[in-house]
Amino acid sequence: MKKILNAVAQAIFDKKGFNIIALDVKGLSTLTDYLVIAEGNIDRHVKAIGSSVVQTLNEMKNPPWHIEGERVGDWLVIDAGDIIIH
């Protein structure tokens, strides 16, 4: 799991995402084990970060279960099971 978490954080960093934080919520949440939060500058930047994260998850054989906010652009939530990226 840590390998996927690190790859997701690296994908965000590579697309110039900032304020990246990964929270271990195993004992606090029944929905997920890790919550990754990051920021992008504008809607196009957020979409690029999201695309990079989805591509990384697919390459690691852990495709996202659900993606919310794709059409909005200024926010995005990717549910990858044990990891949620916002």
N, C-alpha and C positions, 0 to 999 in steps of 0.2 A: 504494500500500500504506500509506503514512504517513497518508493521509486516513482509511482504515478504522481504523487503529491509534488515531488521535486520537479518532475517533467512539466506539470501544469504551471507551477510557479516560474519555471524557466521560459515556457512559451509566452507567458504574460510579460516577463522581463524583456524577452527578445523583441517584442512588439512595442516596447517603450511604455508599457503599463507602469504605473507608479503606486506608491503606498500599498504595496502587496503585503498582505498579512494572512497567515494560515493559523487557524484556531483549532485546537484539539478539543472537540466537544463530545467525546465518547461517553463520558459519565454524566453529561448534561442533556443530551438529546437522544431521542429514540429514532430520529429521522436519518441521521448521518453521523459519521465519525469525525470528519474534518469539514471546516467551512473556510473557503479561501475568498478573501475580499480584496479587490483591486480597483484602481481608477484609471480612466482614460480621459483624454481631453475633450473630444467632440464625438458626436454619434458615429461618424465614419471610423474613428479610432477605436471606439468600443466594439463595433462590428468586426474590425480586423483582429482585435484581441480575441474575441469570441471564436472567430473562424480558426485562428491558430490553436486555441485550446481544444476545440472539437477535433481538429486534425490530429493533434497530439494524442488525445484520448483514443481515437480510432487506430492510430499506429500502435498503441500499446495494448490493443485488443480489449479495451474497456470503453466501448462506445457510450455516449450519453443516453440516459433513459428518457430525458425530456429537456427541452430548451424553451424558455419563456422570455419574451421581450424582444425577439428577433426583429419584429416589424417596427418596434418603437425606436430602437437605435441608441437612446441615451442610457439604457440600462439593459442588463442581460443576466439571467440566472440559468446556469447549466447544472442539471442534476445528473451526476455520474455515480449514483448509488452511495458509496461510502464517502464521496467527496461532493460538496455543493460549491459551485463557483459563482460569485456575484460581483 
